[in-house]
Amino acid sequence: MRFFEFKPIKHIKPLTPPQARIHNIKANIDHSKRALKAEKDLQQRQAEVERQRKQRLGR
């Protein structure tokens, strides 16, 4: 690689308080959506297991 192909490292500035609040709100939204999806999936699996159990007992 030649010298002119290197790019300088861009420093990341700390977020301002309003930017930090927005960042945290967005992160919480993403986390909440994942948690909700995981809970719905868990309940669906439990309901399916219960249906299968009842079907086996009903034979």
C-alpha distance matrix in Angstrom:
0.0 3.8 6.6 8.4 6.6 7.9 11.6 14.4 16.5 19.7 22.8 25.4 28.8 31.9 34.1 37.3 40.5 41.1 37.6 38.0 41.3 39.9 37.0 39.6 42.0 39.4 38.3 42.0 42.6 39.9 41.3 44.8 44.1 42.6 45.6 48.0 46.5 46.6 50.2 51.2 49.7 51.5 54.8 54.4 53.9 56.8 59.0 58.1 59.0 62.3 63.1 62.5 64.6 67.5 67.3 67.6 70.6 72.3 72.6
3.8 0.0 3.8 5.6 5.6 7.4 11.0 13.7 16.5 19.5 22.7 25.7 28.8 32.1 34.4 37.4 40.7 41.4 38.0 38.6 42.0 40.7 38.0 40.8 43.1 40.6 39.9 43.6 44.2 41.7 43.3 46.8 46.1 44.8 47.8 50.2 48.8 49.1 52.7 53.7 52.3 54.2 57.4 57.1 56.7 59.7 61.8 61.0 62.0 65.2 66.0 65.6 67.7 70.5 70.4 70.8 73.7 75.4 75.8
6.6 3.8 0.0 3.8 5.4 5.8 9.0 11.0 14.1 17.1 20.1 23.4 26.3 29.7 32.1 34.9 38.4 39.3 36.0 36.6 40.2 39.1 36.5 39.2 41.8 39.5 38.8 42.5 43.3 41.1 42.6 46.1 45.7 44.5 47.4 49.9 48.8 49.1 52.5 53.7 52.6 54.4 57.6 57.5 57.2 60.0 62.2 61.6 62.6 65.7 66.7 66.4 68.4 71.1 71.2 71.7 74.5 76.2 76.8
8.4 5.6 3.8 0.0 3.8 5.5 7.7 10.2 13.6 16.1 19.4 22.5 25.2 28.8 31.0 33.6 37.2 37.7 34.4 35.4 38.9 37.5 35.2 38.2 40.5 38.1 37.8 41.6 42.1 40.0 41.8 45.2 44.6 43.7 46.8 49.0 48.0 48.5 52.0 53.0 52.0 54.0 57.0 56.9 56.8 59.7 61.7 61.2 62.4 65.4 66.2 66.1 68.3 70.8 70.9 71.6 74.4 75.9 76.6
6.6 5.6 5.4 3.8 0.0 3.8 6.4 9.8 12.7 15.1 18.6 21.3 24.4 27.8 29.8 32.7 36.1 36.5 33.0 33.9 37.2 35.7 33.2 36.1 38.3 35.8 35.3 39.1 39.5 37.2 39.0 42.4 41.6 40.7 43.8 46.0 44.7 45.3 48.8 49.7 48.6 50.6 53.7 53.4 53.3 56.3 58.2 57.6 58.8 61.9 62.7 62.5 64.7 67.3 67.2 67.9 70.8 72.3 72.9
7.9 7.4 5.8 5.5 3.8 0.0 3.8 6.6 9.2 12.1 15.4 18.3 21.4 24.8 27.0 29.9 33.3 34.0 30.6 31.2 34.7 33.5 30.8 33.6 36.0 33.7 33.0 36.8 37.6 35.3 36.9 40.3 39.9 38.9 41.8 44.2 43.2 43.6 47.0 48.2 47.2 49.0 52.1 52.1 51.9 54.7 56.9 56.4 57.5 60.5 61.5 61.3 63.4 66.0 66.2 66.8 69.5 71.2 71.9
11.6 11.0 9.0 7.7 6.4 3.8 0.0 3.8 6.5 8.7 12.2 15.0 18.0 21.5 23.5 26.4 29.8 30.4 27.1 27.9 31.3 30.1 27.6 30.5 32.9 30.7 30.2 34.0 34.7 32.7 34.4 37.8 37.5 36.7 39.6 42.0 41.2 41.7 45.0 46.2 45.5 47.3 50.3 50.4 50.5 53.2 55.3 55.0 56.2 59.0 60.1 60.2 62.2 64.7 65.0 65.8 68.4 70.0 70.9
14.4 13.7 11.0 10.2 9.8 6.6 3.8 0.0 3.8 6.3 9.3 12.6 15.3 18.8 21.2 24.0 27.5 28.4 25.2 25.9 29.5 28.7 26.3 29.1 31.7 29.9 29.3 33.1 34.1 32.4 33.9 37.3 37.3 36.7 39.3 41.8 41.3 41.8 44.9 46.4 45.8 47.5 50.5 50.9 51.0 53.5 55.6 55.7 56.7 59.5 60.7 60.9 62.7 65.2 65.8 66.5 69.0 70.7 71.8
16.5 16.5 14.1 13.6 12.7 9.2 6.5 3.8 0.0 3.8 6.3 9.4 12.5 15.7 18.3 21.2 24.6 25.7 22.5 22.8 26.5 25.8 23.2 25.8 28.6 26.9 26.1 29.8 31.1 29.3 30.6 34.1 34.3 33.6 36.1 38.7 38.4 38.7 41.8 43.4 42.9 44.4 47.4 48.0 48.0 50.4 52.7 52.8 53.8 56.4 57.8 58.1 59.8 62.3 63.0 63.7 66.1 67.8 69.0
19.7 19.5 17.1 16.1 15.1 12.1 8.7 6.3 3.8 0.0 3.8 6.5 9.3 12.8 15.0 17.9 21.3 22.2 19.0 19.6 23.3 22.5 20.2 23.0 25.7 24.1 23.7 27.3 28.5 27.1 28.6 31.9 32.2 31.8 34.3 36.7 36.6 37.2 40.2 41.7 41.5 43.1 45.9 46.6 46.9 49.2 51.3 51.7 52.8 55.3 56.6 57.1 58.9 61.2 62.0 62.9 65.2 66.8 68.2
22.8 22.7 20.1 19.4 18.6 15.4 12.2 9.3 6.3 3.8 0.0 3.8 6.3 9.6 12.3 15.2 18.5 19.9 17.0 17.2 21.0 20.8 18.5 21.0 24.0 22.9 22.3 25.7 27.3 26.2 27.4 30.6 31.4 31.1 33.2 35.8 36.1 36.5 39.2 41.0 41.1 42.4 45.1 46.1 46.5 48.5 50.7 51.3 52.3 54.7 56.2 56.8 58.3 60.7 61.7 62.6 64.7 66.4 67.9
25.4 25.7 23.4 22.5 21.3 18.3 15.0 12.6 9.4 6.5 3.8 0.0 3.8 6.5 8.9 12.1 15.2 16.6 13.5 13.6 17.3 17.1 14.7 17.2 20.2 19.2 18.6 22.0 23.7 22.8 24.0 27.1 28.0 27.8 29.9 32.4 32.9 33.4 35.9 37.8 38.0 39.3 41.9 43.0 43.5 45.5 47.6 48.4 49.4 51.6 53.2 54.0 55.5 57.7 58.8 59.8 61.8 63.5 65.1
28.8 28.8 26.3 25.2 24.4 21.4 18.0 15.3 12.5 9.3 6.3 3.8 0.0 3.8 6.4 9.0 12.3 14.0 11.4 11.7 15.5 15.8 14.0 16.5 19.4 19.0 18.8 21.9 23.7 23.4 24.5 27.4 28.6 28.8 30.6 33.0 33.8 34.5 36.7 38.7 39.2 40.5 42.9 44.1 44.9 46.6 48.7 49.7 50.8 52.8 54.4 55.4 56.8 58.9 60.1 61.3 63.1 64.8 66.6
31.9 32.1 29.7 28.8 27.8 24.8 21.5 18.8 15.7 12.8 9.6 6.5 3.8 0.0 3.8 6.5 9.3 11.5 9.4 8.8 12.5 13.5 11.9 13.7 16.8 17.1 16.7 19.4 21.6 21.6 22.4 25.1 26.7 27.0 28.5 30.9 32.1 32.6 34.6 36.7 37.5 38.5 40.8 42.3 43.1 44.6 46.7 48.0 49.0 50.8 52.6 53.7 54.9 56.9 58.4 59.5 61.1 62.9 64.8
34.1 34.4 32.1 31.0 29.8 27.0 23.5 21.2 18.3 15.0 12.3 8.9 6.4 3.8 0.0 3.8 6.4 7.9 5.6 5.5 9.2 10.0 8.9 11.0 13.7 14.1 14.4 16.9 18.8 19.3 20.4 22.7 24.3 25.1 26.5 28.6 30.0 30.9 32.7 34.6 35.7 36.8 38.8 40.4 41.5 42.9 44.8 46.2 47.4 49.0 50.7 52.1 53.3 55.1 56.6 58.0 59.5 61.1 63.2
37.3 37.4 34.9 33.6 32.7 29.9 26.4 24.0 21.2 17.9 15.2 12.1 9.0 6.5 3.8 0.0 3.8 5.6 5.2 6.0 8.7 10.0 10.3 12.1 14.2 15.3 16.2 18.2 20.0 21.1 22.2 24.1 25.8 27.0 28.2 30.0 31.7 32.8 34.3 36.1 37.5 38.7 40.4 42.1 43.4 44.7 46.4 48.0 49.3 50.7 52.4 54.0 55.2 56.8 58.4 59.9 61.3 62.8 65.0
40.5 40.7 38.4 37.2 36.1 33.3 29.8 27.5 24.6 21.3 18.5 15.2 12.3 9.3 6.4 3.8 0.0 3.8 5.5 5.0 6.2 8.7 9.7 10.5 12.3 14.3 15.2 16.4 18.4 20.1 20.9 22.3 24.4 25.8 26.6 28.3 30.4 31.4 32.5 34.5 36.1 37.1 38.6 40.5 41.9 42.9 44.6 46.5 47.7 48.9 50.7 52.4 53.4 54.9 56.7 58.3 59.4 60.9 63.3
41.1 41.4 39.3 37.7 36.5 34.0 30.4 28.4 25.7 22.2 19.9 16.6 14.0 11.5 7.9 5.6 3.8 0.0 3.8 5.4 5.2 6.4 8.6 10.0 10.7 12.5 14.3 15.4 16.8 18.7 20.1 21.1 22.9 24.8 25.7 27.0 29.0 30.5 31.5 33.1 35.0 36.2 37.5 39.2 40.9 42.0 43.4 45.3 46.8 47.9 49.5 51.3 52.5 53.9 55.5 57.3 58.5 59.8 62.2
37.6 38.0 36.0 34.4 33.0 30.6 27.1 25.2 22.5 19.0 17.0 13.5 11.4 9.4 5.6 5.2 5.5 3.8 0.0 3.8 5.5 5.2 6.1 8.6 9.9 10.7 12.3 14.2 15.5 16.7 18.4 19.9 21.4 22.9 24.3 25.8 27.4 28.8 30.3 31.8 33.3 34.7 36.3 37.8 39.4 40.8 42.2 43.8 45.4 46.7 48.2 49.9 51.2 52.7 54.2 55.9 57.3 58.6 60.8
38.0 38.6 36.6 35.4 33.9 31.2 27.9 25.9 22.8 19.6 17.2 13.6 11.7 8.8 5.5 6.0 5.0 5.4 3.8 0.0 3.8 5.5 5.0 6.1 8.6 9.9 10.4 12.2 14.2 15.4 16.3 18.1 20.0 21.2 22.3 24.1 25.9 26.9 28.3 30.2 31.7 32.7 34.4 36.2 37.5 38.7 40.4 42.1 43.4 44.7 46.5 48.1 49.2 50.8 52.4 53.9 55.3 56.8 59.0
41.3 42.0 40.2 38.9 37.2 34.7 31.3 29.5 26.5 23.3 21.0 17.3 15.5 12.5 9.2 8.7 6.2 5.2 5.5 3.8 0.0 3.8 5.4 5.2 6.1 8.6 9.8 10.5 12.3 14.4 15.2 16.3 18.4 20.1 20.8 22.2 24.4 25.6 26.6 28.4 30.3 31.3 32.6 34.5 36.1 37.1 38.6 40.5 41.9 43.0 44.7 46.5 47.6 49.0 50.7 52.4 53.6 54.9 57.4
39.9 40.7 39.1 37.5 35.7 33.5 30.1 28.7 25.8 22.5 20.8 17.1 15.8 13.5 10.0 10.0 8.7 6.4 5.2 5.5 3.8 0.0 3.8 5.5 5.1 6.2 8.6 9.9 10.6 12.5 14.3 15.3 16.7 18.7 19.9 21.0 22.8 24.5 25.7 27.1 28.9 30.3 31.6 33.1 34.9 36.2 37.5 39.2 40.9 42.1 43.5 45.3 46.7 48.0 49.5 51.3 52.7 53.9 56.2
37.0 38.0 36.5 35.2 33.2 30.8 27.6 26.3 23.2 20.2 18.5 14.7 14.0 11.9 8.9 10.3 9.7 8.6 6.1 5.0 5.4 3.8 0.0 3.8 5.5 5.3 6.2 8.7 10.0 10.8 12.4 14.2 15.6 16.9 18.4 20.1 21.5 22.8 24.4 26.1 27.4 28.8 30.5 32.0 33.4 34.8 36.4 37.9 39.4 40.8 42.4 43.9 45.3 46.9 48.3 49.9 51.4 52.8 54.9
39.6 40.8 39.2 38.2 36.1 33.6 30.5 29.1 25.8 23.0 21.0 17.2 16.5 13.7 11.0 12.1 10.5 10.0 8.6 6.1 5.2 5.5 3.8 0.0 3.8 5.4 5.0 6.1 8.6 9.9 10.4 12.0 14.2 15.4 16.2 18.0 20.0 20.9 22.2 24.2 25.7 26.7 28.3 30.1 31.5 32.6 34.3 36.1 37.3 38.6 40.4 42.0 43.1 44.7 46.4 47.9 49.2 50.7 53.0
42.0 43.1 41.8 40.5 38.3 36.0 32.9 31.7 28.6 25.7 24.0 20.2 19.4 16.8 13.7 14.2 12.3 10.7 9.9 8.6 6.1 5.1 5.5 3.8 0.0 3.8 5.4 5.1 6.2 8.8 9.9 10.4 12.3 14.4 15.2 16.3 18.4 19.9 20.8 22.4 24.3 25.6 26.8 28.5 30.3 31.4 32.7 34.6 36.1 37.2 38.8 40.6 41.8 43.2 44.8 46.6 47.8 49.1 51.5
39.4 40.6 39.5 38.1 35.8 33.7 30.7 29.9 26.9 24.1 22.9 19.2 19.0 17.1 14.1 15.3 14.3 12.5 10.7 9.9 8.6 6.2 5.3 5.4 3.8 0.0 3.8 5.4 5.1 6.4 8.7 9.9 10.7 12.6 14.3 15.4 16.8 18.6 20.1 21.3 22.8 24.5 26.0 27.3 28.9 30.5 31.8 33.3 35.0 36.4 37.7 39.4 40.9 42.3 43.7 45.4 46.9 48.1 50.3
38.3 39.9 38.8 37.8 35.3 33.0 30.2 29.3 26.1 23.7 22.3 18.6 18.8 16.7 14.4 16.2 15.2 14.3 12.3 10.4 9.8 8.6 6.2 5.0 5.4 3.8 0.0 3.8 5.4 5.2 6.2 8.6 10.0 10.8 12.3 14.3 15.6 16.7 18.4 20.2 21.3 22.6 24.5 26.0 27.2 28.7 30.4 31.9 33.2 34.8 36.4 37.8 39.2 40.8 42.3 43.8 45.3 46.7 48.9
42.0 43.6 42.5 41.6 39.1 36.8 34.0 33.1 29.8 27.3 25.7 22.0 21.9 19.4 16.9 18.2 16.4 15.4 14.2 12.2 10.5 9.9 8.7 6.1 5.1 5.4 3.8 0.0 3.8 5.4 5.0 6.0 8.5 9.9 10.3 12.0 14.1 15.2 16.2 18.1 19.8 20.8 22.3 24.1 25.6 26.7 28.3 30.1 31.4 32.6 34.4 36.1 37.2 38.7 40.4 42.0 43.2 44.6 47.0
42.6 44.2 43.3 42.1 39.5 37.6 34.7 34.1 31.1 28.5 27.3 23.7 23.7 21.6 18.8 20.0 18.4 16.8 15.5 14.2 12.3 10.6 10.0 8.6 6.2 5.1 5.4 3.8 0.0 3.8 5.5 5.1 6.2 8.7 9.8 10.5 12.3 14.2 15.3 16.5 18.3 19.9 21.1 22.5 24.4 25.7 26.9 28.6 30.4 31.5 32.9 34.7 36.1 37.4 38.9 40.8 42.1 43.3 45.6
39.9 41.7 41.1 40.0 37.2 35.3 32.7 32.4 29.3 27.1 26.2 22.8 23.4 21.6 19.3 21.1 20.1 18.7 16.7 15.4 14.4 12.5 10.8 9.9 8.8 6.4 5.2 5.4 3.8 0.0 3.8 5.5 5.2 6.3 8.7 10.0 10.8 12.4 14.4 15.6 16.7 18.5 20.2 21.3 22.8 24.5 25.9 27.2 28.9 30.5 31.8 33.3 34.8 36.4 37.7 39.3 41.0 42.2 44.3
41.3 43.3 42.6 41.8 39.0 36.9 34.4 33.9 30.6 28.6 27.4 24.0 24.5 22.4 20.4 22.2 20.9 20.1 18.4 16.3 15.2 14.3 12.4 10.4 9.9 8.7 6.2 5.0 5.5 3.8 0.0 3.8 5.5 5.2 6.2 8.6 10.0 10.6 12.3 14.3 15.4 16.5 18.4 20.1 21.2 22.6 24.4 25.9 27.1 28.6 30.3 31.8 33.0 34.7 36.2 37.7 39.1 40.7 42.8
44.8 46.8 46.1 45.2 42.4 40.3 37.8 37.3 34.1 31.9 30.6 27.1 27.4 25.1 22.7 24.1 22.3 21.1 19.9 18.1 16.3 15.3 14.2 12.0 10.4 9.9 8.6 6.0 5.1 5.5 3.8 0.0 3.8 5.4 5.0 6.0 8.6 9.8 10.4 12.2 14.1 15.2 16.4 18.3 19.9 21.0 22.4 24.3 25.7 26.8 28.5 30.3 31.4 32.8 34.5 36.2 37.4 38.8 41.1
44.1 46.1 45.7 44.6 41.6 39.9 37.5 37.3 34.3 32.2 31.4 28.0 28.6 26.7 24.3 25.8 24.4 22.9 21.4 20.0 18.4 16.7 15.6 14.2 12.3 10.7 10.0 8.5 6.2 5.2 5.5 3.8 0.0 3.8 5.5 5.1 6.2 8.6 9.9 10.6 12.3 14.2 15.5 16.5 18.4 20.0 21.1 22.6 24.5 25.8 27.0 28.7 30.3 31.6 32.9 34.8 36.3 37.4 39.6
42.6 44.8 44.5 43.7 40.7 38.9 36.7 36.7 33.6 31.8 31.1 27.8 28.8 27.0 25.1 27.0 25.8 24.8 22.9 21.2 20.1 18.7 16.9 15.4 14.4 12.6 10.8 9.9 8.7 6.3 5.2 5.4 3.8 0.0 3.8 5.5 5.2 6.1 8.6 10.0 10.6 12.2 14.3 15.4 16.5 18.4 20.0 21.1 22.6 24.4 25.7 27.1 28.6 30.4 31.6 33.1 34.8 36.2 38.2
45.6 47.8 47.4 46.8 43.8 41.8 39.6 39.3 36.1 34.3 33.2 29.9 30.6 28.5 26.5 28.2 26.6 25.7 24.3 22.3 20.8 19.9 18.4 16.2 15.2 14.3 12.3 10.3 9.8 8.7 6.2 5.0 5.5 3.8 0.0 3.8 5.5 5.1 6.2 8.6 9.9 10.5 12.3 14.3 15.4 16.5 18.3 20.0 21.2 22.5 24.3 25.8 26.9 28.6 30.3 31.7 33.1 34.6 36.8
48.0 50.2 49.9 49.0 46.0 44.2 42.0 41.8 38.7 36.7 35.8 32.4 33.0 30.9 28.6 30.0 28.3 27.0 25.8 24.1 22.2 21.0 20.1 18.0 16.3 15.4 14.3 12.0 10.5 10.0 8.6 6.0 5.1 5.5 3.8 0.0 3.8 5.4 5.1 6.2 8.6 9.8 10.6 12.3 14.3 15.4 16.5 18.4 20.1 21.1 22.5 24.4 25.7 27.0 28.5 30.4 31.7 32.8 35.2
46.5 48.8 48.8 48.0 44.7 43.2 41.2 41.3 38.4 36.6 36.1 32.9 33.8 32.1 30.0 31.7 30.4 29.0 27.4 25.9 24.4 22.8 21.5 20.0 18.4 16.8 15.6 14.1 12.3 10.8 10.0 8.6 6.2 5.2 5.5 3.8 0.0 3.8 5.4 5.1 6.1 8.6 10.0 10.5 12.3 14.2 15.3 16.5 18.4 20.0 21.0 22.6 24.3 25.8 26.9 28.7 30.4 31.5 33.5
46.6 49.1 49.1 48.5 45.3 43.6 41.7 41.8 38.7 37.2 36.5 33.4 34.5 32.6 30.9 32.8 31.4 30.5 28.8 26.9 25.6 24.5 22.8 20.9 19.9 18.6 16.7 15.2 14.2 12.4 10.6 9.8 8.6 6.1 5.1 5.4 3.8 0.0 3.8 5.5 5.1 6.1 8.7 9.9 10.6 12.3 14.3 15.4 16.6 18.4 20.0 21.2 22.6 24.4 25.8 27.1 28.8 30.3 32.3
50.2 52.7 52.5 52.0 48.8 47.0 45.0 44.9 41.8 40.2 39.2 35.9 36.7 34.6 32.7 34.3 32.5 31.5 30.3 28.3 26.6 25.7 24.4 22.2 20.8 20.1 18.4 16.2 15.3 14.4 12.3 10.4 9.9 8.6 6.2 5.1 5.4 3.8 0.0 3.8 5.4 5.0 6.2 8.6 9.9 10.5 12.3 14.2 15.4 16.5 18.3 20.0 21.0 22.5 24.3 25.8 27.0 28.5 30.8
51.2 53.7 53.7 53.0 49.7 48.2 46.2 46.4 43.4 41.7 41.0 37.8 38.7 36.7 34.6 36.1 34.5 33.1 31.8 30.2 28.4 27.1 26.1 24.2 22.4 21.3 20.2 18.1 16.5 15.6 14.3 12.2 10.6 10.0 8.6 6.2 5.1 5.5 3.8 0.0 3.8 5.4 5.2 6.2 8.7 9.9 10.5 12.3 14.3 15.3 16.4 18.4 19.9 21.0 22.4 24.4 25.8 26.8 29.1
49.7 52.3 52.6 52.0 48.6 47.2 45.5 45.8 42.9 41.5 41.1 38.0 39.2 37.5 35.7 37.5 36.1 35.0 33.3 31.7 30.3 28.9 27.4 25.7 24.3 22.8 21.3 19.8 18.3 16.7 15.4 14.1 12.3 10.6 9.9 8.6 6.1 5.1 5.4 3.8 0.0 3.8 5.5 5.1 6.2 8.6 9.9 10.6 12.4 14.2 15.3 16.6 18.4 20.0 21.0 22.7 24.5 25.7 27.6
51.5 54.2 54.4 54.0 50.6 49.0 47.3 47.5 44.4 43.1 42.4 39.3 40.5 38.5 36.8 38.7 37.1 36.2 34.7 32.7 31.3 30.3 28.8 26.7 25.6 24.5 22.6 20.8 19.9 18.5 16.5 15.2 14.2 12.2 10.5 9.8 8.6 6.1 5.0 5.4 3.8 0.0 3.8 5.4 5.2 6.2 8.6 9.9 10.7 12.3 14.3 15.5 16.5 18.4 20.0 21.2 22.7 24.4 26.4
54.8 57.4 57.6 57.0 53.7 52.1 50.3 50.5 47.4 45.9 45.1 41.9 42.9 40.8 38.8 40.4 38.6 37.5 36.3 34.4 32.6 31.6 30.5 28.3 26.8 26.0 24.5 22.3 21.1 20.2 18.4 16.4 15.5 14.3 12.3 10.6 10.0 8.7 6.2 5.2 5.5 3.8 0.0 3.8 5.4 5.0 6.1 8.5 9.9 10.4 12.2 14.2 15.2 16.4 18.2 19.9 21.0 22.3 24.8
54.4 57.1 57.5 56.9 53.4 52.1 50.4 50.9 48.0 46.6 46.1 43.0 44.1 42.3 40.4 42.1 40.5 39.2 37.8 36.2 34.5 33.1 32.0 30.1 28.5 27.3 26.0 24.1 22.5 21.3 20.1 18.3 16.5 15.4 14.3 12.3 10.5 9.9 8.6 6.2 5.1 5.4 3.8 0.0 3.8 5.4 5.1 6.2 8.7 9.8 10.5 12.3 14.2 15.3 16.4 18.4 20.0 21.0 23.1
53.9 56.7 57.2 56.8 53.3 51.9 50.5 51.0 48.0 46.9 46.5 43.5 44.9 43.1 41.5 43.4 41.9 40.9 39.4 37.5 36.1 34.9 33.4 31.5 30.3 28.9 27.2 25.6 24.4 22.8 21.2 19.9 18.4 16.5 15.4 14.3 12.3 10.6 9.9 8.7 6.2 5.2 5.4 3.8 0.0 3.8 5.5 5.1 6.2 8.6 9.9 10.6 12.3 14.3 15.3 16.6 18.5 20.0 21.7
56.8 59.7 60.0 59.7 56.3 54.7 53.2 53.5 50.4 49.2 48.5 45.5 46.6 44.6 42.9 44.7 42.9 42.0 40.8 38.7 37.1 36.2 34.8 32.6 31.4 30.5 28.7 26.7 25.7 24.5 22.6 21.0 20.0 18.4 16.5 15.4 14.2 12.3 10.5 9.9 8.6 6.2 5.0 5.4 3.8 0.0 3.8 5.4 5.1 6.2 8.6 9.9 10.5 12.3 14.2 15.4 16.6 18.3 20.6
59.0 61.8 62.2 61.7 58.2 56.9 55.3 55.6 52.7 51.3 50.7 47.6 48.7 46.7 44.8 46.4 44.6 43.4 42.2 40.4 38.6 37.5 36.4 34.3 32.7 31.8 30.4 28.3 26.9 25.9 24.4 22.4 21.1 20.0 18.3 16.5 15.3 14.3 12.3 10.5 9.9 8.6 6.1 5.1 5.5 3.8 0.0 3.8 5.5 5.0 6.1 8.6 9.8 10.5 12.2 14.3 15.4 16.4 18.8
58.1 61.0 61.6 61.2 57.6 56.4 55.0 55.7 52.8 51.7 51.3 48.4 49.7 48.0 46.2 48.0 46.5 45.3 43.8 42.1 40.5 39.2 37.9 36.1 34.6 33.3 31.9 30.1 28.6 27.2 25.9 24.3 22.6 21.1 20.0 18.4 16.5 15.4 14.2 12.3 10.6 9.9 8.5 6.2 5.1 5.4 3.8 0.0 3.8 5.4 5.0 6.2 8.6 9.9 10.5 12.3 14.3 15.3 17.1
59.0 62.0 62.6 62.4 58.8 57.5 56.2 56.7 53.8 52.8 52.3 49.4 50.8 49.0 47.4 49.3 47.7 46.8 45.4 43.4 41.9 40.9 39.4 37.3 36.1 35.0 33.2 31.4 30.4 28.9 27.1 25.7 24.5 22.6 21.2 20.1 18.4 16.6 15.4 14.3 12.4 10.7 9.9 8.7 6.2 5.1 5.5 3.8 0.0 3.8 5.5 5.1 6.1 8.7 9.8 10.6 12.4 14.2 15.9
62.3 65.2 65.7 65.4 61.9 60.5 59.0 59.5 56.4 55.3 54.7 51.6 52.8 50.8 49.0 50.7 48.9 47.9 46.7 44.7 43.0 42.1 40.8 38.6 37.2 36.4 34.8 32.6 31.5 30.5 28.6 26.8 25.8 24.4 22.5 21.1 20.0 18.4 16.5 15.3 14.2 12.3 10.4 9.8 8.6 6.2 5.0 5.4 3.8 0.0 3.8 5.4 5.0 6.2 8.5 9.9 10.6 12.2 14.7
63.1 66.0 66.7 66.2 62.7 61.5 60.1 60.7 57.8 56.6 56.2 53.2 54.4 52.6 50.7 52.4 50.7 49.5 48.2 46.5 44.7 43.5 42.4 40.4 38.8 37.7 36.4 34.4 32.9 31.8 30.3 28.5 27.0 25.7 24.3 22.5 21.0 20.0 18.3 16.4 15.3 14.3 12.2 10.5 9.9 8.6 6.1 5.0 5.5 3.8 0.0 3.8 5.4 5.2 6.1 8.7 10.0 10.5 12.8
62.5 65.6 66.4 66.1 62.5 61.3 60.2 60.9 58.1 57.1 56.8 54.0 55.4 53.7 52.1 54.0 52.4 51.3 49.9 48.1 46.5 45.3 43.9 42.0 40.6 39.4 37.8 36.1 34.7 33.3 31.8 30.3 28.7 27.1 25.8 24.4 22.6 21.2 20.0 18.4 16.6 15.5 14.2 12.3 10.6 9.9 8.6 6.2 5.1 5.4 3.8 0.0 3.8 5.5 5.0 6.2 8.7 9.8 11.1
64.6 67.7 68.4 68.3 64.7 63.4 62.2 62.7 59.8 58.9 58.3 55.5 56.8 54.9 53.3 55.2 53.4 52.5 51.2 49.2 47.6 46.7 45.3 43.1 41.8 40.9 39.2 37.2 36.1 34.8 33.0 31.4 30.3 28.6 26.9 25.7 24.3 22.6 21.0 19.9 18.4 16.5 15.2 14.2 12.3 10.5 9.8 8.6 6.1 5.0 5.4 3.8 0.0 3.8 5.4 5.2 6.3 8.7 10.5
67.5 70.5 71.1 70.8 67.3 66.0 64.7 65.2 62.3 61.2 60.7 57.7 58.9 56.9 55.1 56.8 54.9 53.9 52.7 50.8 49.0 48.0 46.9 44.7 43.2 42.3 40.8 38.7 37.4 36.4 34.7 32.8 31.6 30.4 28.6 27.0 25.8 24.4 22.5 21.0 20.0 18.4 16.4 15.3 14.3 12.3 10.5 9.9 8.7 6.2 5.2 5.5 3.8 0.0 3.8 5.4 5.1 6.1 8.9
67.3 70.4 71.2 70.9 67.2 66.2 65.0 65.8 63.0 62.0 61.7 58.8 60.1 58.4 56.6 58.4 56.7 55.5 54.2 52.4 50.7 49.5 48.3 46.4 44.8 43.7 42.3 40.4 38.9 37.7 36.2 34.5 32.9 31.6 30.3 28.5 26.9 25.8 24.3 22.4 21.0 20.0 18.2 16.4 15.3 14.2 12.2 10.5 9.8 8.5 6.1 5.0 5.4 3.8 0.0 3.8 5.5 5.1 6.7
67.6 70.8 71.7 71.6 67.9 66.8 65.8 66.5 63.7 62.9 62.6 59.8 61.3 59.5 58.0 59.9 58.3 57.3 55.9 53.9 52.4 51.3 49.9 47.9 46.6 45.4 43.8 42.0 40.8 39.3 37.7 36.2 34.8 33.1 31.7 30.4 28.7 27.1 25.8 24.4 22.7 21.2 19.9 18.4 16.6 15.4 14.3 12.3 10.6 9.9 8.7 6.2 5.2 5.4 3.8 0.0 3.8 5.5 5.7
70.6 73.7 74.5 74.4 70.8 69.5 68.4 69.0 66.1 65.2 64.7 61.8 63.1 61.1 59.5 61.3 59.4 58.5 57.3 55.3 53.6 52.7 51.4 49.2 47.8 46.9 45.3 43.2 42.1 41.0 39.1 37.4 36.3 34.8 33.1 31.7 30.4 28.8 27.0 25.8 24.5 22.7 21.0 20.0 18.5 16.6 15.4 14.3 12.4 10.6 10.0 8.7 6.3 5.1 5.5 3.8 0.0 3.8 5.6
72.3 75.4 76.2 75.9 72.3 71.2 70.0 70.7 67.8 66.8 66.4 63.5 64.8 62.9 61.1 62.8 60.9 59.8 58.6 56.8 54.9 53.9 52.8 50.7 49.1 48.1 46.7 44.6 43.3 42.2 40.7 38.8 37.4 36.2 34.6 32.8 31.5 30.3 28.5 26.8 25.7 24.4 22.3 21.0 20.0 18.3 16.4 15.3 14.2 12.2 10.5 9.8 8.7 6.1 5.1 5.5 3.8 0.0 3.8
72.6 75.8 76.8 76.6 72.9 71.9 70.9 71.8 69.0 68.2 67.9 65.1 66.6 64.8 63.2 65.0 63.3 62.2 60.8 59.0 57.4 56.2 54.9 53.0 51.5 50.3 48.9 47.0 45.6 44.3 42.8 41.1 39.6 38.2 36.8 35.2 33.5 32.3 30.8 29.1 27.6 26.4 24.8 23.1 21.7 20.6 18.8 17.1 15.9 14.7 12.8 11.1 10.5 8.9 6.7 5.7 5.6 3.8 0.0
